[in-house]
Amino acid sequence: MSSTQTAQLMDGAGLARRIVADAAGHASDIARRTGITPCLATVLVGEDPASATYVRMKRARCAKAGIASRFVALPAATTTSELVDTLGALSRDPEVHGILLQHPVGAHIDERAAFEAIAPEKDVDGVTMSSFGAMSFGLPGFASCTPGGIMRLLDEYRVELAGRRAVVVGRSPILGKPVGMLLLARDATVTYCHSRTADLGAVLREADVVVAAVGRPRLIRGEDIKPGAVVIDAGYNPGNVGDVDFDSAHERARLITPVPGGVGPMTIAVLLAQTVDAARRQTGLTGVRADR
């Protein structure tokens, strides 16, 4: 690909609509066959405006997909023990099929302990160590939603991964690390980069696939992109800005996700699809269909 050409946009919003429509069909089938409506419980600690907005968005999408939603609002002063108790109770509730703990939680809370209170069969956000292990070993389970959405986008655009060099910029336990495991499972050669990586640009210029998931606006610039590479921008920063400088990267990449409209819609779509998958399994209709 010539460096003077521009990249094709990867339409996450369009694909997400199709995934949600498919999930709605399966949710309707479950209700028809069992009388049970798939249910997602969302737990929010405190009143962070951005988190509250995300929760409202997810609940609205649930309603459109025929998925019941249960909202549990906890005060900002909630302790780790109290949050763990709440998540444990939801895990034991047979009317709840999936659980989402909106993160981040307050700094005083042990987030990992809270995540681990979610039963693996209801971990539709893919945040527990059990889910990470399943992703790493290719076992049945649920993918972390953003990484799962990224893989579906790559599949939609028929991106060949076997033998390709993939660079993941970011190492969070629910985005950077799991997406690297999913790419490795597709036989990509994966390199993790982070805030202490020396000469990040040199590493990126060797990459056939770049996944930006570090949370630093416009960190990755066009000159860092190998001509013809596939660029997945999973960053979302104030002002609708991603981790990739879109204008300059767009001139060198073959495929690129916009911000917004790329990875973001896929995250919610995968969450809903995995909630329906969890309900199918818990009602005994079929095995889990989590994306690999």
Backbone as CSV, one residue per row, in Angstrom:
resi,resn,N_x,N_y,N_z,CA_x,CA_y,CA_z,C_x,C_y,C_z
1,MET,0.838,-1.192,0.000,0.000,0.000,0.000,0.874,1.242,0.000
2,SER,0.600,2.179,-0.864,1.361,3.418,-0.926,1.076,4.274,0.289
3,SER,2.116,4.974,0.757,1.917,5.827,1.929,1.017,7.015,1.621
4,THR,0.698,7.252,0.324,-0.187,8.359,-0.044,-1.654,7.942,-0.037
5,GLN,-1.936,6.663,0.085,-3.313,6.194,0.144,-3.868,6.379,1.552
6,THR,-5.174,6.334,1.651,-5.798,6.455,2.962,-6.462,5.143,3.347
7,ALA,-6.584,4.950,4.659,-7.089,3.683,5.181,-8.599,3.565,5.039
8,GLN,-9.061,2.334,4.962,-10.490,2.045,5.041,-10.898,2.069,6.505
9,LEU,-12.031,2.717,6.801,-12.521,2.757,8.170,-13.178,1.429,8.528
10,MET,-12.917,0.952,9.733,-13.546,-0.260,10.244,-14.794,0.163,11.021
11,ASP,-15.941,-0.163,10.498,-17.219,0.310,11.023,-17.687,-0.559,12.183
12,GLY,-17.239,-0.210,13.376,-17.663,-0.963,14.547,-19.130,-0.763,14.869
13,ALA,-19.641,0.428,14.594,-21.047,0.706,14.911,-21.977,-0.184,14.097
14,GLY,-21.688,-0.348,12.813,-22.536,-1.181,11.968,-22.488,-2.640,12.372
15,LEU,-21.288,-3.138,12.626,-21.149,-4.530,13.056,-21.824,-4.743,14.402
16,ALA,-21.682,-3.778,15.296,-22.299,-3.896,16.617,-23.813,-4.024,16.504
17,ARG,-24.410,-3.257,15.594,-25.865,-3.359,15.420,-26.279,-4.759,15.000
18,ARG,-25.486,-5.389,14.141,-25.819,-6.743,13.700,-25.651,-7.750,14.840
19,ILE,-24.627,-7.566,15.648,-24.417,-8.469,16.786,-25.555,-8.344,17.790
20,VAL,-25.972,-7.116,18.065,-27.070,-6.901,19.019,-28.378,-7.473,18.465
21,ALA,-28.590,-7.309,17.172,-29.801,-7.881,16.573,-29.800,-9.398,16.700
22,ASP,-28.642,-10.011,16.505,-28.526,-11.463,16.651,-28.785,-11.866,18.105
23,ALA,-28.220,-11.100,19.040,-28.439,-11.395,20.455,-29.913,-11.264,20.814
24,ALA,-30.578,-10.256,20.251,-32.008,-10.067,20.518,-32.815,-11.260,20.036
25,GLY,-32.438,-11.792,18.880,-33.128,-12.978,18.377,-32.963,-14.165,19.302
26,HIS,-31.747,-14.358,19.812,-31.502,-15.472,20.734,-32.206,-15.249,22.069
27,ALA,-32.241,-13.989,22.537,-32.941,-13.696,23.788,-34.427,-14.018,23.651
28,SER,-34.999,-13.665,22.507,-36.411,-13.967,22.252,-36.645,-15.474,22.222
29,ASP,-35.712,-16.203,21.631,-35.834,-17.664,21.562,-35.797,-18.283,22.951
30,ILE,-34.893,-17.773,23.802,-34.809,-18.277,25.177,-36.117,-18.023,25.912
31,ALA,-36.649,-16.813,25.771,-37.902,-16.479,26.444,-39.051,-17.355,25.951
32,ARG,-39.082,-17.607,24.651,-40.155,-18.429,24.086,-40.065,-19.867,24.576
33,ARG,-38.856,-20.400,24.662,-38.688,-21.807,25.005,-38.705,-22.079,26.503
34,THR,-38.337,-21.080,27.311,-38.214,-21.331,28.754,-39.067,-20.412,29.613
35,GLY,-39.552,-19.313,29.030,-40.264,-18.331,29.830,-39.337,-17.441,30.637
36,ILE,-38.046,-17.554,30.401,-37.046,-16.795,31.147,-36.426,-15.734,30.237
37,THR,-36.348,-14.517,30.731,-35.708,-13.433,29.995,-34.275,-13.270,30.486
38,PRO,-33.282,-13.317,29.597,-31.897,-13.095,30.027,-31.780,-11.783,30.787
39,CYS,-31.011,-11.807,31.863,-30.918,-10.639,32.748,-29.464,-10.287,33.036
40,LEU,-29.145,-9.015,32.844,-27.826,-8.477,33.172,-27.958,-7.561,34.379
41,ALA,-27.188,-7.844,35.430,-27.150,-6.981,36.608,-25.929,-6.077,36.514
42,THR,-26.134,-4.786,36.666,-25.057,-3.806,36.618,-24.911,-3.158,37.978
43,VAL,-23.676,-3.152,38.484,-23.389,-2.581,39.798,-22.535,-1.330,39.610
44,LEU,-22.999,-0.232,40.179,-22.277,1.036,40.106,-21.981,1.518,41.516
45,VAL,-20.714,1.796,41.785,-20.304,2.321,43.085,-20.022,3.812,42.934
46,GLY,-20.749,4.636,43.696,-20.539,6.073,43.621,-21.341,6.715,42.508
47,GLU,-21.032,7.984,42.242,-21.826,8.762,41.296,-20.952,9.422,40.236
48,ASP,-19.889,8.747,39.798,-19.056,9.298,38.743,-19.908,9.526,37.496
49,PRO,-19.927,10.748,36.963,-20.821,11.050,35.829,-20.565,10.184,34.601
50,ALA,-19.306,9.946,34.259,-19.001,9.132,33.080,-19.479,7.705,33.275
51,SER,-19.226,7.142,34.461,-19.666,5.776,34.742,-21.186,5.677,34.705
52,ALA,-21.862,6.681,35.282,-23.323,6.674,35.275,-23.862,6.725,33.840
53,THR,-23.192,7.489,32.979,-23.604,7.565,31.576,-23.435,6.218,30.892
54,TYR,-22.300,5.554,31.138,-22.066,4.242,30.541,-23.131,3.248,30.978
55,VAL,-23.481,3.287,32.258,-24.489,2.361,32.773,-25.838,2.608,32.109
56,ARG,-26.236,3.870,31.984,-27.505,4.183,31.328,-27.503,3.695,29.882
57,MET,-26.377,3.864,29.205,-26.268,3.422,27.822,-26.427,1.910,27.725
58,LYS,-25.774,1.192,28.617,-25.843,-0.263,28.582,-27.249,-0.754,28.904
59,ARG,-27.915,-0.105,29.843,-29.278,-0.510,30.181,-30.231,-0.243,29.017
60,ALA,-30.015,0.878,28.328,-30.860,1.186,27.172,-30.658,0.160,26.065
61,ARG,-29.408,-0.249,25.840,-29.133,-1.257,24.818,-29.741,-2.599,25.210
62,CYS,-29.714,-2.915,26.510,-30.348,-4.151,26.982,-31.833,-4.150,26.618
63,ALA,-32.498,-3.032,26.880,-33.931,-2.946,26.617,-34.223,-3.168,25.138
64,LYS,-33.401,-2.604,24.272,-33.614,-2.757,22.836,-33.400,-4.200,22.384
65,ALA,-32.544,-4.926,23.119,-32.234,-6.305,22.737,-33.115,-7.326,23.438
66,GLY,-34.082,-6.870,24.213,-34.949,-7.807,24.916,-34.273,-8.477,26.096
67,ILE,-33.277,-7.806,26.663,-32.554,-8.322,27.819,-32.981,-7.517,29.038
68,ALA,-33.376,-8.201,30.100,-33.745,-7.507,31.330,-32.484,-6.954,31.984
69,SER,-32.619,-5.825,32.664,-31.466,-5.267,33.367,-31.849,-4.955,34.805
70,ARG,-30.925,-5.243,35.677,-31.104,-4.925,37.094,-29.977,-3.976,37.484
71,PHE,-30.328,-2.831,38.019,-29.334,-1.824,38.367,-29.175,-1.772,39.879
72,VAL,-27.943,-1.945,40.344,-27.633,-1.880,41.769,-26.705,-0.694,41.984
73,ALA,-27.216,0.352,42.622,-26.429,1.551,42.908,-25.953,1.510,44.356
74,LEU,-24.654,1.624,44.534,-24.060,1.600,45.871,-23.386,2.939,46.156
75,PRO,-23.396,3.387,47.405,-22.765,4.673,47.726,-21.248,4.630,47.535
76,ALA,-20.666,5.793,47.342,-19.221,5.881,47.124,-18.433,5.329,48.301
77,ALA,-19.009,5.379,49.487,-18.306,4.907,50.687,-18.371,3.390,50.873
78,THR,-18.973,2.674,49.937,-19.074,1.217,50.020,-17.690,0.610,50.205
79,THR,-17.565,-0.344,51.105,-16.286,-1.003,51.355,-16.099,-2.188,50.410
80,THR,-14.884,-2.685,50.361,-14.616,-3.874,49.555,-15.494,-5.034,50.011
81,SER,-15.587,-5.223,51.310,-16.379,-6.328,51.845,-17.849,-6.209,51.437
82,GLU,-18.381,-4.997,51.518,-19.787,-4.799,51.151,-20.003,-5.047,49.655
83,LEU,-19.060,-4.606,48.838,-19.178,-4.820,47.396,-19.069,-6.303,47.062
84,VAL,-18.136,-6.984,47.704,-17.987,-8.425,47.489,-19.268,-9.156,47.876
85,ASP,-19.882,-8.756,48.981,-21.145,-9.382,49.403,-22.247,-9.170,48.364
86,THR,-22.319,-7.958,47.825,-23.333,-7.658,46.817,-23.138,-8.508,45.569
87,LEU,-21.899,-8.587,45.102,-21.606,-9.372,43.898,-21.816,-10.861,44.145
88,GLY,-21.501,-11.308,45.346,-21.730,-12.705,45.687,-23.210,-13.047,45.683
89,ALA,-24.033,-12.130,46.205,-25.480,-12.366,46.220,-26.041,-12.431,44.799
90,LEU,-25.562,-11.555,43.923,-26.006,-11.592,42.530,-25.547,-12.875,41.840
91,SER,-24.363,-13.335,42.202,-23.855,-14.584,41.620,-24.731,-15.769,41.990
92,ARG,-25.348,-15.710,43.164,-26.185,-16.811,43.629,-27.636,-16.674,43.190
93,ASP,-27.992,-15.539,42.624,-29.381,-15.270,42.249,-29.682,-15.946,40.906
94,PRO,-30.594,-16.908,40.873,-30.872,-17.625,39.620,-31.546,-16.767,38.562
95,GLU,-32.100,-15.616,38.952,-32.747,-14.742,37.978,-31.754,-13.837,37.251
96,VAL,-30.509,-13.808,37.719,-29.456,-12.998,37.097,-28.535,-13.922,36.316
97,HIS,-28.310,-13.598,35.043,-27.478,-14.457,34.191,-26.103,-13.867,33.906
98,GLY,-25.981,-12.560,33.999,-24.705,-11.902,33.777,-24.533,-10.759,34.749
99,ILE,-23.276,-10.484,35.125,-22.983,-9.429,36.093,-21.910,-8.515,35.528
100,LEU,-22.163,-7.217,35.616,-21.196,-6.205,35.204,-20.923,-5.282,36.381
101,LEU,-19.686,-5.221,36.814,-19.261,-4.218,37.792,-18.661,-3.065,37.006
102,GLN,-19.352,-1.925,37.015,-18.841,-0.767,36.277,-17.543,-0.302,36.926
103,HIS,-16.497,-0.220,36.128,-15.207,0.175,36.665,-14.718,1.415,35.941
104,PRO,-13.828,2.182,36.562,-13.156,1.882,37.819,-14.051,2.154,39.032
105,VAL,-13.717,1.477,40.116,-14.376,1.730,41.393,-13.466,2.659,42.197
106,GLY,-13.905,3.057,43.375,-13.094,3.952,44.198,-11.733,3.364,44.562
107,ALA,-10.771,4.249,44.772,-9.407,3.806,45.075,-9.326,3.017,46.382
108,HIS,-10.296,3.214,47.250,-10.276,2.511,48.539,-10.764,1.070,48.413
109,ILE,-11.270,0.693,47.255,-11.809,-0.655,47.048,-10.778,-1.532,46.348
110,ASP,-10.655,-2.761,46.800,-9.800,-3.750,46.139,-10.565,-4.271,44.922
111,GLU,-10.297,-3.679,43.752,-11.060,-4.016,42.558,-10.914,-5.481,42.183
112,ARG,-9.706,-6.024,42.338,-9.506,-7.429,41.981,-10.340,-8.344,42.871
113,ALA,-10.383,-8.053,44.158,-11.208,-8.863,45.062,-12.677,-8.781,44.653
114,ALA,-13.107,-7.608,44.227,-14.497,-7.450,43.786,-14.760,-8.261,42.523
115,PHE,-13.877,-8.168,41.564,-14.057,-8.945,40.333,-14.146,-10.439,40.633
116,GLU,-13.303,-10.908,41.529,-13.262,-12.344,41.807,-14.486,-12.835,42.556
117,ALA,-15.322,-11.912,43.048,-16.573,-12.319,43.698,-17.652,-12.662,42.674
118,ILE,-17.393,-12.372,41.396,-18.356,-12.679,40.341,-18.175,-14.134,39.918
119,ALA,-19.260,-14.890,39.911,-19.191,-16.292,39.488,-18.738,-16.355,38.028
120,PRO,-17.791,-17.240,37.684,-17.276,-17.312,36.308,-18.363,-17.484,35.257
121,GLU,-19.413,-18.238,35.581,-20.467,-18.463,34.580,-21.324,-17.217,34.349
122,LYS,-21.161,-16.201,35.210,-21.890,-14.947,35.042,-20.964,-13.783,34.717
123,ASP,-19.698,-14.087,34.501,-18.702,-13.048,34.230,-18.739,-12.655,32.759
124,VAL,-19.839,-12.024,32.346,-20.032,-11.698,30.933,-19.168,-10.520,30.485
125,ASP,-18.516,-9.849,31.432,-17.582,-8.770,31.093,-16.149,-9.286,30.988
126,GLY,-15.946,-10.563,31.325,-14.632,-11.186,31.174,-13.541,-10.562,32.024
127,VAL,-13.836,-10.319,33.318,-12.882,-9.598,34.166,-12.219,-10.482,35.224
128,THR,-12.683,-11.697,35.413,-12.122,-12.542,36.458,-10.866,-13.266,35.979
129,MET,-10.103,-13.770,36.936,-8.923,-14.551,36.585,-9.321,-15.837,35.873
130,SER,-10.482,-16.374,36.217,-10.977,-17.565,35.539,-11.199,-17.288,34.059
131,SER,-11.790,-16.143,33.749,-12.025,-15.791,32.348,-10.709,-15.554,31.617
132,PHE,-9.758,-14.905,32.282,-8.455,-14.678,31.649,-7.759,-16.002,31.370
133,GLY,-7.856,-16.936,32.315,-7.266,-18.251,32.091,-7.922,-18.968,30.925
134,ALA,-9.243,-18.862,30.827,-9.947,-19.501,29.709,-9.502,-18.896,28.389
135,MET,-9.369,-17.557,28.340,-8.897,-16.909,27.121,-7.486,-17.367,26.768
136,SER,-6.633,-17.480,27.775,-5.239,-17.830,27.536,-5.074,-19.260,27.048
137,PHE,-5.924,-20.154,27.533,-5.798,-21.568,27.189,-6.794,-22.020,26.128
138,GLY,-7.594,-21.089,25.604,-8.557,-21.448,24.573,-9.676,-22.332,25.081
139,LEU,-10.057,-22.164,26.348,-11.114,-22.973,26.951,-12.448,-22.226,26.901
140,PRO,-13.564,-22.932,27.081,-14.865,-22.255,27.075,-14.942,-21.209,28.178
141,GLY,-15.512,-20.092,27.855,-15.626,-18.998,28.817,-15.967,-17.723,28.086
142,PHE,-15.859,-16.611,28.775,-16.207,-15.325,28.188,-14.970,-14.466,28.010
143,ALA,-14.851,-13.881,26.831,-13.754,-12.956,26.561,-14.034,-11.621,27.234
144,SER,-12.980,-10.920,27.630,-13.154,-9.526,28.028,-13.809,-8.805,26.859
145,CYS,-14.770,-7.942,27.162,-15.646,-7.442,26.100,-14.930,-6.624,25.034
146,THR,-14.057,-5.722,25.427,-13.367,-4.935,24.406,-12.447,-5.804,23.563
147,PRO,-11.596,-6.650,24.155,-10.812,-7.567,23.321,-11.677,-8.468,22.439
148,GLY,-12.777,-8.969,22.987,-13.667,-9.800,22.176,-14.227,-9.028,20.998
149,GLY,-14.569,-7.766,21.232,-15.060,-6.927,20.144,-13.997,-6.658,19.101
150,ILE,-12.766,-6.469,19.542,-11.657,-6.251,18.608,-11.480,-7.467,17.706
151,MET,-11.555,-8.652,18.283,-11.369,-9.858,17.473,-12.499,-10.009,16.459
152,ARG,-13.705,-9.659,16.841,-14.820,-9.741,15.898,-14.647,-8.729,14.767
153,LEU,-14.129,-7.562,15.074,-13.855,-6.570,14.035,-12.797,-7.084,13.057
154,LEU,-11.731,-7.665,13.588,-10.679,-8.206,12.727,-11.239,-9.305,11.825
155,ASP,-12.106,-10.129,12.379,-12.723,-11.187,11.578,-13.635,-10.598,10.495
156,GLU,-14.402,-9.573,10.860,-15.322,-8.952,9.921,-14.586,-8.415,8.692
157,TYR,-13.389,-7.898,8.919,-12.614,-7.327,7.807,-11.559,-8.305,7.279
158,ARG,-11.711,-9.560,7.668,-10.887,-10.646,7.146,-9.391,-10.357,7.260
159,VAL,-9.009,-9.896,8.433,-7.598,-9.613,8.686,-6.887,-10.919,9.017
160,GLU,-5.928,-11.286,8.214,-5.146,-12.501,8.445,-4.181,-12.242,9.607
161,LEU,-4.242,-13.096,10.612,-3.413,-12.914,11.802,-2.272,-13.921,11.901
162,ALA,-2.460,-15.092,11.362,-1.438,-16.141,11.485,-0.124,-15.661,10.872
163,GLY,0.918,-15.695,11.679,2.240,-15.310,11.212,2.499,-13.823,11.180
164,ARG,1.469,-13.002,11.465,1.648,-11.557,11.430,2.182,-11.038,12.761
165,ARG,2.841,-9.889,12.703,3.357,-9.253,13.916,2.306,-8.306,14.470
166,ALA,1.885,-8.557,15.689,0.889,-7.715,16.355,1.537,-7.038,17.553
167,VAL,1.358,-5.743,17.665,1.878,-4.990,18.803,0.705,-4.426,19.587
168,VAL,0.662,-4.756,20.871,-0.365,-4.246,21.779,0.289,-3.197,22.663
169,VAL,-0.219,-1.982,22.623,0.312,-0.911,23.462,-0.633,-0.736,24.639
170,GLY,-0.240,-1.255,25.786,-1.087,-1.263,26.968,-1.096,-2.646,27.584
171,ARG,-1.205,-2.722,28.898,-1.125,-4.018,29.578,-2.151,-4.158,30.704
172,SER,-3.300,-3.506,30.557,-4.325,-3.627,31.591,-4.869,-5.053,31.601
173,PRO,-5.355,-5.510,32.760,-5.821,-6.895,32.858,-7.123,-7.177,32.140
174,ILE,-7.854,-6.144,31.711,-9.122,-6.381,31.024,-9.113,-5.877,29.586
175,LEU,-7.952,-5.409,29.107,-7.873,-4.963,27.718,-6.552,-5.404,27.092
176,GLY,-5.457,-4.777,27.488,-4.179,-5.069,26.849,-3.750,-6.519,26.956
177,LYS,-3.714,-7.045,28.172,-3.261,-8.425,28.353,-4.169,-9.437,27.649
178,PRO,-5.497,-9.368,27.842,-6.327,-10.387,27.180,-6.346,-10.282,25.666
179,VAL,-6.289,-9.073,25.086,-6.302,-9.011,23.623,-5.027,-9.629,23.064
180,GLY,-3.922,-9.498,23.785,-2.704,-10.170,23.350,-2.844,-11.684,23.361
181,MET,-3.531,-12.209,24.368,-3.746,-13.655,24.441,-4.640,-14.134,23.294
182,LEU,-5.659,-13.349,22.968,-6.556,-13.730,21.873,-5.838,-13.673,20.525
183,LEU,-4.977,-12.693,20.347,-4.188,-12.610,19.116,-3.201,-13.765,19.025
184,LEU,-2.590,-14.104,20.147,-1.647,-15.229,20.177,-2.356,-16.527,19.815
185,ALA,-3.592,-16.679,20.275,-4.361,-17.886,19.959,-4.651,-18.002,18.470
186,ARG,-4.575,-16.882,17.753,-4.768,-16.893,16.293,-3.426,-16.982,15.556
187,ASP,-2.374,-17.329,16.284,-1.045,-17.534,15.700,-0.361,-16.255,15.254
188,ALA,-0.775,-15.109,15.805,-0.009,-13.885,15.594,1.213,-13.911,16.506
189,THR,2.252,-13.212,16.106,3.427,-13.021,16.952,3.219,-11.721,17.705
190,VAL,3.034,-11.814,19.021,2.552,-10.686,19.807,3.666,-10.052,20.629
191,THR,3.733,-8.730,20.576,4.632,-7.949,21.426,3.788,-6.996,22.261
192,TYR,4.021,-6.995,23.567,3.367,-6.042,24.458,4.295,-4.848,24.666
193,CYS,3.745,-3.658,24.538,4.475,-2.440,24.858,3.706,-1.677,25.938
194,HIS,4.407,-0.766,26.604,3.795,-0.040,27.716,4.581,1.235,27.979
195,SER,4.314,1.874,29.109,4.898,3.179,29.390,6.417,3.141,29.523
196,ARG,6.980,1.973,29.777,8.435,1.878,29.931,9.129,1.247,28.728
197,THR,8.402,1.050,27.648,9.010,0.491,26.448,9.959,1.506,25.826
198,ALA,11.200,1.085,25.595,12.184,1.961,24.960,11.937,2.003,23.456
199,ASP,11.962,3.212,22.886,11.801,3.436,21.443,10.552,2.735,20.917
200,LEU,9.416,3.160,21.438,8.130,2.568,21.041,7.928,2.653,19.536
201,GLY,8.305,3.762,18.940,8.102,3.939,17.510,8.777,2.863,16.678
202,ALA,9.985,2.466,17.081,10.710,1.438,16.336,9.976,0.106,16.391
203,VAL,9.377,-0.205,17.534,8.615,-1.450,17.662,7.360,-1.382,16.798
204,LEU,6.676,-0.257,16.844,5.435,-0.113,16.092,5.663,-0.197,14.585
205,ARG,6.778,0.306,14.118,7.023,0.323,12.678,7.246,-1.072,12.093
206,GLU,7.364,-2.074,12.956,7.480,-3.463,12.507,6.144,-4.195,12.554
207,ALA,5.103,-3.523,13.032,3.837,-4.201,13.317,2.911,-4.237,12.113
208,ASP,2.350,-5.417,11.861,1.291,-5.561,10.854,-0.065,-5.184,11.438
209,VAL,-0.211,-5.395,12.746,-1.441,-5.050,13.457,-1.047,-4.291,14.719
210,VAL,-1.659,-3.139,14.938,-1.410,-2.335,16.138,-2.711,-2.230,16.918
211,VAL,-2.659,-2.555,18.207,-3.796,-2.339,19.099,-3.363,-1.321,20.139
212,ALA,-3.955,-0.148,20.094,-3.619,0.934,21.021,-4.597,0.918,22.176
213,ALA,-4.092,0.661,23.375,-4.966,0.516,24.539,-4.267,1.020,25.789
214,VAL,-3.674,2.203,25.686,-2.841,2.703,26.776,-3.462,3.892,27.504
215,GLY,-4.460,4.551,26.883,-5.113,5.668,27.548,-4.328,6.960,27.534
216,ARG,-3.577,7.185,26.457,-2.836,8.442,26.309,-3.176,9.047,24.949
217,PRO,-3.811,10.207,24.937,-4.311,10.764,23.679,-3.220,10.994,22.639
218,ARG,-3.481,10.474,21.430,-2.620,10.668,20.256,-1.170,10.262,20.501
219,LEU,-0.979,9.263,21.343,0.383,8.789,21.614,1.043,8.243,20.354
220,ILE,0.262,7.525,19.546,0.806,6.860,18.353,0.525,7.725,17.136
221,ARG,1.576,8.083,16.430,1.455,8.984,15.295,1.688,8.245,13.986
222,GLY,1.313,8.912,12.911,1.403,8.281,11.605,2.775,7.759,11.265
223,GLU,3.803,8.483,11.645,5.162,8.030,11.306,5.555,6.746,12.016
224,ASP,4.776,6.378,13.060,5.040,5.137,13.791,4.353,3.933,13.152
225,ILE,3.502,4.165,12.167,2.697,3.100,11.574,3.371,2.575,10.314
226,LYS,3.507,1.265,10.237,4.014,0.617,9.028,2.984,0.789,7.908
227,PRO,3.411,1.232,6.729,2.448,1.363,5.631,1.698,0.050,5.391
228,GLY,0.356,0.140,5.346,-0.457,-1.043,5.116,-0.849,-1.788,6.372
229,ALA,-0.494,-1.267,7.545,-0.834,-1.941,8.794,-2.316,-1.770,9.126
230,VAL,-2.805,-2.628,10.008,-4.159,-2.529,10.551,-4.051,-1.883,11.926
231,VAL,-4.799,-0.807,12.154,-4.686,-0.037,13.395,-6.018,-0.066,14.140
232,ILE,-5.991,-0.628,15.333,-7.164,-0.705,16.199,-6.945,0.250,17.361
233,ASP,-7.742,1.287,17.432,-7.609,2.284,18.493,-8.666,2.021,19.555
234,ALA,-8.243,1.422,20.660,-9.154,1.115,21.761,-9.100,2.175,22.853
235,GLY,-8.410,3.269,22.576,-8.331,4.352,23.549,-9.522,5.285,23.430
236,TYR,-9.919,5.848,24.542,-10.974,6.851,24.518,-10.627,7.904,25.560
237,ASN,-10.309,9.098,25.091,-9.864,10.174,25.955,-10.807,11.363,25.813
238,PRO,-10.769,12.300,26.748,-11.670,13.461,26.664,-11.608,14.137,25.299
239,GLY,-12.787,14.540,24.824,-12.859,15.177,23.521,-12.977,14.199,22.365
240,ASN,-13.378,12.949,22.658,-13.506,11.918,21.610,-12.189,11.696,20.873
241,VAL,-11.125,11.641,21.632,-9.792,11.456,21.067,-9.272,10.079,21.454
242,GLY,-8.710,9.363,20.496,-8.160,8.052,20.771,-6.697,8.101,21.153
243,ASP,-6.080,6.937,21.248,-4.652,6.832,21.545,-3.804,7.003,20.290
244,VAL,-4.459,6.990,19.134,-3.773,7.130,17.844,-4.110,8.493,17.252
245,ASP,-3.117,9.155,16.703,-3.368,10.386,15.963,-4.004,9.993,14.631
246,PHE,-5.321,10.080,14.584,-6.069,9.514,13.472,-5.653,10.112,12.131
247,ASP,-5.546,11.429,12.051,-5.299,12.071,10.762,-4.009,11.589,10.112
248,SER,-2.939,11.493,10.900,-1.668,11.060,10.312,-1.630,9.554,10.098
249,ALA,-2.221,8.777,11.008,-2.220,7.322,10.854,-3.100,6.892,9.690
250,HIS,-4.158,7.632,9.451,-5.090,7.332,8.369,-4.403,7.367,7.007
251,GLU,-3.305,8.105,6.917,-2.580,8.222,5.652,-1.646,7.049,5.384
252,ARG,-1.442,6.193,6.372,-0.480,5.099,6.210,-1.094,3.712,6.402
253,ALA,-2.116,3.609,7.243,-2.717,2.307,7.541,-3.561,1.805,6.376
254,ARG,-3.809,0.494,6.356,-4.748,-0.106,5.397,-6.156,-0.101,5.950
255,LEU,-6.269,-0.425,7.240,-7.541,-0.403,7.949,-7.333,0.332,9.261
256,ILE,-8.331,1.091,9.707,-8.198,1.809,10.975,-9.583,1.997,11.583
257,THR,-9.658,1.943,12.909,-10.920,2.194,13.598,-11.015,3.671,13.958
258,PRO,-12.177,4.277,13.725,-12.368,5.661,14.161,-12.682,5.722,15.646
259,VAL,-12.511,6.901,16.234,-12.931,7.158,17.614,-13.741,8.449,17.593
260,PRO,-15.039,8.349,17.921,-15.813,7.161,18.285,-16.291,6.395,17.053
261,GLY,-16.995,5.295,17.301,-17.617,4.537,16.221,-16.865,3.296,15.792
262,GLY,-15.744,3.017,16.446,-14.969,1.842,16.088,-15.095,0.756,17.137
263,VAL,-14.179,0.772,18.111,-14.148,-0.273,19.141,-15.261,-0.101,20.168
264,GLY,-15.601,1.129,20.522,-16.570,1.372,21.590,-17.895,0.643,21.427
265,PRO,-18.582,0.780,20.297,-19.854,0.076,20.131,-19.716,-1.440,20.219
266,MET,-18.556,-1.957,19.821,-18.336,-3.395,19.865,-18.298,-3.916,21.300
267,THR,-17.790,-3.108,22.213,-17.686,-3.530,23.613,-19.063,-3.832,24.182
268,ILE,-20.008,-2.918,23.975,-21.360,-3.130,24.496,-22.043,-4.281,23.768
269,ALA,-21.828,-4.383,22.469,-22.459,-5.457,21.704,-22.009,-6.823,22.207
270,VAL,-20.718,-6.972,22.464,-20.206,-8.248,22.966,-20.745,-8.528,24.367
271,LEU,-20.848,-7.495,25.190,-21.424,-7.669,26.531,-22.830,-8.256,26.439
272,LEU,-23.651,-7.716,25.556,-25.023,-8.210,25.426,-25.048,-9.621,24.851
273,ALA,-24.216,-9.863,23.838,-24.173,-11.204,23.247,-23.742,-12.232,24.282
274,GLN,-22.784,-11.877,25.117,-22.301,-12.830,26.121,-23.303,-12.999,27.252
275,THR,-24.100,-11.987,27.532,-25.171,-12.152,28.520,-26.193,-13.166,28.021
276,VAL,-26.541,-13.070,26.766,-27.484,-14.040,26.193,-26.855,-15.427,26.175
277,ASP,-25.572,-15.519,25.835,-24.888,-16.816,25.864,-24.923,-17.415,27.264
278,ALA,-24.689,-16.560,28.272,-24.718,-17.043,29.659,-26.099,-17.573,30.010
279,ALA,-27.141,-16.867,29.580,-28.505,-17.318,29.859,-28.795,-18.637,29.161
280,ARG,-28.326,-18.792,27.926,-28.537,-20.052,27.207,-27.920,-21.214,27.990
281,ARG,-26.732,-20.996,28.489,-26.065,-22.069,29.220,-26.761,-22.363,30.537
282,GLN,-27.130,-21.287,31.260,-27.728,-21.484,32.577,-29.138,-22.057,32.509
283,THR,-29.792,-21.892,31.384,-31.121,-22.496,31.214,-31.036,-23.857,30.568
284,GLY,-29.821,-24.324,30.286,-29.632,-25.663,29.764,-29.925,-25.833,28.294
285,LEU,-30.002,-24.707,27.548,-30.338,-24.809,26.137,-29.152,-25.196,25.274
286,THR,-27.965,-24.728,25.640,-26.778,-25.000,24.821,-25.545,-24.647,25.612
287,GLY,-24.368,-24.991,25.065,-23.109,-24.568,25.654,-22.853,-23.115,25.361
288,VAL,-21.891,-22.558,26.068,-21.548,-21.151,25.892,-21.009,-20.916,24.474
289,ARG,-21.359,-19.728,23.915,-20.928,-19.394,22.568,-19.953,-18.220,22.584
290,ALA,-19.202,-18.082,23.655,-18.317,-16.921,23.780,-17.359,-16.859,22.606
291,ASP,-17.075,-15.621,22.158,-16.218,-15.410,20.986,-14.795,-15.764,21.312
292,ARG,-14.161,-16.469,20.385,-12.755,-16.810,20.528,-11.962,-16.167,19.420
